[in-house]
């Protein structure tokens, strides 16, 4: 262990060279703005910068791409809080409470706690990455299709926590999301499904199209005309600074979110989005005041933001140590490693230790630098929260349309986003929560692939799902998620009935 931290010190010294520092700063700023733009996100940002970055020195190239990655994780919270539009999928959970805080004039508090949570989550994620990179990567190999299927079932079951007060409407929204996730080509057979005869749906529907429609355009459609009056509250620079009191108040959510984010991020295919959903649900379940979640709870911002950034570092472990990308973004990062002539995997630590630890050192520097960069640049974006909707919304809609159009240069995508905006508006009016729909769309395809690949390998034998100790443990936790609250409610009703009977 002491040897590991000694290697890290050497890596920090190597990452402090001027060329690498410049690469980190440029990548972090680009990532911050990419994360804040609806329709883009870390995967698109890293892909856009990849051709430029690989022309740098090897260490500087990966340091810049890594900075874009975690910079976008920071930036995704900006539009999520200020405009109610998640910059990428992993910022979806931040919208729930962050945007409510902004509408109540607490945008500065929400942004401050998001910066603090991002830093704490990143720091914990980096410490765990440094200490357990090889060990955890080997353990992650145990998660095959069976275990991943159980994990996805557990993640989908969180709709019971995230779905609001009406579980029936929550599950209807969930199943709608699962159905949307199946649109496109069958992942096993390659045949089109639910494409309505349109070849443009063969690749499915981009998450950003749905997120922008459900959370952004729907909110604008639902905003009453009376909101044209200007907001008189002025945002001061010091309001954006993370406050120690807020951080200490949310310390449980910061720690639990960071740990959940890191370990879920390690699992190939799970990703930061699943991590934020699990972290948010866990924080709400453990809270003494769960009724405040969804109505502007500070803890509801802290938990997913900490998980978001910790997961980004957790996903580095399978890429560096095993040569298995843990997410779409790390798949592009892995491509960058191959383009500069390095083969990720167990031998990378043995043959290129100076490179590996210099890159890890750049992550520490970038995580610290992003706190200052975010605080300095956020006021420019935060001013949007205090413009009249009549001035703000046309600009936001223009940015949204440009962001959606730039994904595939398709007006069809723009029309889909507008359509989902109408769907989100109708759902809001009828009381159907949008978060379960997003949950189903993201995790449904992962669940389908896990089940079908397992059944193909087992020749249709369903019993294989009950032969894995890890899968059984996850399924047991899933069942407990439903059974324990039911038992507690039943016990509370029985206690209330006994009190009434005694009083009579």
Helices and strands as residue ranges (DSSP letters): H 2-15, H 18-36, H 42-53, H 58-82, G 89-91, H 92-103, H 107-140, H 145-157, H 159-162, H 167-181, E 184-185, E 192-193, G 199-201, H 207-211, I 212-217, H 218-222, G 225-228, G 237-240, H 244-249, H 251-266, H 271-286, G 290-292, H 299-317, I 318-322, H 328-339, H 346-351, H 353-382, G 383-386, H 389-408, H 411-430, H 435-457, G 462-466, H 469-503
